[in-house]
Amino acid sequence: MKNLRNVLFVGAALAIFAGFAWATDYAPPDAPDWWKLPGADPDGVTRTQFHSFITDPDLGQNPDYTYNGWNLIPGQADDWGFEWNPVAFGQIIGSTGPYPPADNGLGLLVPGFGGAAPEVMSKMMVNRENLELSKLFFVVLTWYDPTNGNATLTIDVDGDLVSGGDATVTPHIKTVPGPGGWRTTTFWGTIFPQPDHEHFDFHFLGNSEPLYVDSAWVGTHCVPEPSTIAMMLFGGLGVVGGVIRKFRR
C-alpha cells in the first residue's frame, strides 16, 4: 500500500509539473497549423514568439518564449522598439484578458498622448533572405482600453531585402471586441520574396487615456512561392501522364 501511495504521489507531481510546463508555452488564438511551441523539433522554416510584457520583451524571460526552426546567423537579433520610454512593464491592468493564462492582467502601459498622433511600438523579426520563397506571417495582440472608448490599433509590416528593394506584402487585419474594454487584433498575410527580416509597426490612435498591452504573438513561416508550387504541380502531372501512357501500351 505504501508503494502504491508513493507511485500515486510521484504520478500526481509529474502531472502538475507537466501542466506547469505546458502553461508556459502559450499558443495564440486561432493559431495557423504551422505555429510551433518550444520543444518542437526544428523544422527549418518557422520562427514563433510569445511576449507577456511582464518584463522587457527583448530579455526572453519566462513565460516569454521563442521557437527557432533554424539557427540564426551570428550577429542577428530580434528587437522591440518604443516611441516612449517603456518603464511600465508588468503593470496591473485591472482585468484579465479573454485568453488566460496568457492574458494574466499584467502588461505594458501605453501612455495617452491626447490621441492626436499615434503611439507606435515596433517589432523586428529576424529571418534569412531567400528570393525563391514566400513568407507567411501571423501576429496577435491582446490589449485593453480601460475607458472602452474609441482607441484603435493598426499594424503594418515592411520586408527589407539585403539584395536591394522592398518585398511585396499582402496583409489582412481584424480587431475583435472582447469583454469590457478588451480587444484582440490579428494581423496576417504573405511577403514575397522572403526578406532578411520583417519590421512590424503597431499604431495606437485615439487613446487620450493610457492603454495596456497584455500579450503578443509573432510568427513567420516560409513556403514555396506560388509559381514554384504551380510548376511542381504541372511537373507532377507530367510524371503521372507518362506513367498512364506507359501502362496503356
C-alpha positions in Angstrom: 0.0 0.0 0.0 2.9 2.3 0.9 4.5 1.7 -2.5 1.1 2.4 -4.2 0.9 5.7 -2.4 4.4 6.6 -3.5 3.5 5.8 -7.1 0.4 7.9 -6.9 2.3 10.8 -5.4 5.0 10.7 -8.0 2.4 10.5 -10.7 0.5 13.5 -9.4 3.7 15.5 -9.1 4.7 14.7 -12.7 1.2 15.7 -13.9 1.4 19.0 -12.0 4.9 19.6 -13.5 3.7 18.8 -17.0 0.8 21.1 -16.6 3.1 23.9 -15.4 5.5 23.3 -18.3 2.6 23.5 -20.8 1.2 26.6 -19.2 4.4 28.5 -20.1 4.0 27.5 -23.8 1.1 29.7 -24.9 -0.3 29.3 -28.4 -2.1 32.3 -30.0 -5.9 32.2 -30.5 -6.8 30.9 -34.0 -3.2 29.8 -34.5 -2.3 28.6 -38.0 -1.3 24.9 -38.4 2.3 25.9 -38.8 2.6 27.6 -35.4 5.3 25.8 -33.3 5.8 25.8 -29.5 9.1 25.4 -27.7 10.3 21.8 -27.6 9.1 21.0 -31.2 11.8 19.7 -33.5 13.5 22.3 -35.7 11.6 22.4 -39.0 13.9 24.7 -40.9 11.2 27.1 -41.9 9.4 28.6 -38.9 10.0 31.1 -36.1 7.4 31.9 -33.4 7.4 34.1 -30.3 5.2 34.9 -27.3 5.6 38.1 -25.3 3.9 38.8 -22.0 5.3 42.3 -21.4 5.7 41.4 -17.7 9.4 42.3 -18.3 11.3 43.8 -21.2 10.3 41.5 -24.2 13.9 41.5 -25.5 15.0 39.6 -22.4 13.1 36.5 -23.3 12.3 35.6 -19.7 9.6 33.1 -18.7 6.8 32.9 -19.7 8.0 34.5 -22.9 9.3 32.1 -25.5 11.0 31.8 -28.9 10.8 28.8 -31.2 13.7 28.8 -33.8 13.2 26.4 -36.7 16.8 27.1 -37.7 20.0 28.5 -36.3 20.2 32.3 -36.9 23.2 33.9 -38.5 25.5 35.1 -35.7 25.1 38.8 -35.1 21.4 38.9 -35.9 18.9 39.6 -33.2 15.2 40.3 -32.8 14.3 43.7 -31.3 11.4 45.7 -29.8 11.3 49.5 -30.1 9.0 52.1 -28.5 8.4 55.8 -29.2 8.1 56.3 -25.4 10.2 55.1 -22.5 8.6 51.8 -21.7 9.3 51.7 -17.9 6.0 50.3 -17.1 6.3 46.6 -17.9 4.3 44.3 -15.7 1.6 46.9 -14.9 -1.5 45.7 -13.3 -4.2 46.1 -15.9 -7.1 45.6 -13.5 -8.8 42.9 -15.6 -7.7 39.6 -17.1 -8.0 39.2 -20.9 -10.0 36.8 -23.0 -7.2 34.3 -23.4 -5.9 33.2 -20.0 -3.4 32.1 -18.8 -1.6 34.2 -21.4 -3.8 37.2 -20.7 -3.0 37.4 -17.0 -3.8 41.1 -16.4 -0.2 42.2 -16.3 1.3 44.0 -19.2 2.7 47.1 -20.9 1.2 50.6 -20.3 0.8 52.6 -23.5 0.7 56.3 -22.4 -2.1 58.5 -23.7 -0.7 61.5 -25.6 -4.1 63.2 -26.3 -5.0 60.9 -29.2 -3.8 63.4 -31.9 -0.8 61.3 -33.1 -0.3 57.5 -32.9 1.8 55.9 -30.2 3.9 53.4 -32.0 5.8 50.3 -30.9 7.7 48.1 -33.3 9.0 44.6 -33.6 11.8 43.3 -35.8 11.6 39.6 -36.5 14.9 38.2 -37.9 14.8 35.7 -40.8 17.0 34.9 -43.8 16.6 36.4 -47.3 15.5 33.9 -49.9 14.3 35.2 -53.2 12.6 31.9 -54.1 10.4 31.6 -51.0 7.4 33.4 -49.7 6.9 34.3 -46.0 3.7 33.8 -44.1 3.3 35.9 -41.0 0.8 35.7 -38.2 0.5 38.3 -35.4 -1.9 38.6 -32.5 -2.1 41.4 -29.9 -4.5 41.4 -26.9 -4.9 44.9 -25.5 -7.2 46.8 -23.1 -8.8 50.2 -23.3 -10.0 50.9 -19.7 -12.4 53.6 -21.0 -13.9 51.2 -23.5 -13.6 54.2 -25.9 -12.6 54.9 -29.4 -9.0 53.8 -29.4 -7.9 51.9 -32.5 -4.9 49.8 -33.4 -3.4 49.4 -36.9 -0.4 47.2 -37.8 1.8 47.3 -40.8 4.9 45.4 -41.9 7.9 46.0 -44.1 10.1 43.4 -45.5 13.6 44.7 -46.2 15.7 42.9 -48.8 19.5 43.0 -48.3 19.9 42.5 -52.0 18.0 45.7 -52.6 14.4 46.9 -52.9 11.3 46.0 -50.8 9.3 42.8 -50.7 5.7 42.8 -51.7 3.3 42.5 -48.7 -0.3 41.2 -48.8 -1.7 42.0 -45.4 -5.0 41.3 -43.6 -6.1 42.7 -40.2 -9.1 42.4 -37.9 -9.9 43.6 -34.4 -12.5 41.6 -32.3 -14.0 43.3 -29.2 -13.8 41.2 -26.0 -15.3 41.6 -22.5 -15.3 45.2 -21.2 -12.6 47.2 -23.0 -10.6 44.2 -24.2 -9.6 43.9 -27.9 -7.9 41.2 -29.9 -6.2 42.4 -33.1 -5.0 39.7 -35.6 -2.7 40.6 -38.5 -1.7 38.0 -41.1 -0.6 37.7 -44.7 2.3 37.0 -47.0 5.5 38.6 -48.0 7.4 37.8 -51.3 10.2 37.3 -51.6 11.3 36.2 -48.1 13.2 39.1 -46.6 16.1 39.2 -44.3 13.8 40.4 -41.6 10.3 41.8 -41.0 9.6 45.1 -39.3 6.1 45.2 -37.7 4.7 48.6 -36.5 1.9 48.8 -34.0 0.0 52.1 -34.2 -2.3 53.0 -31.3 -4.6 56.0 -32.1 -7.3 57.9 -30.3 -6.2 57.0 -26.8 -6.4 60.2 -24.8 -6.1 57.9 -21.8 -3.5 55.1 -21.2 -4.0 51.7 -22.8 -2.5 48.4 -21.9 -1.0 45.6 -23.9 -1.2 42.2 -22.2 0.1 39.7 -24.7 1.6 39.5 -28.2 2.4 36.6 -30.5 4.5 37.0 -33.7 5.3 34.1 -36.0 6.7 33.6 -39.5 6.8 30.6 -41.8 8.4 30.2 -45.2 6.8 28.4 -48.1 7.4 28.0 -51.9 6.4 30.9 -54.0 3.0 30.3 -55.7 4.6 30.0 -59.2 7.0 27.4 -57.9 4.1 25.4 -56.5 2.4 25.6 -59.9 5.5 24.3 -61.7 5.8 21.4 -59.2 2.1 20.5 -59.8 2.5 20.6 -63.6 5.7 18.6 -63.3 3.9 16.1 -61.2 1.0 15.9 -63.7 3.6 15.2 -66.4 5.0 12.3 -64.5 1.6 10.9 -63.8 0.7 11.2 -67.5 3.9 9.4 -68.5 3.0 6.5 -66.2 -0.5 6.3 -67.6 0.8 6.2 -71.2 3.3 3.5 -70.3 0.5 1.3 -68.9 -1.6 1.9 -71.9 1.0 0.5 -74.3 
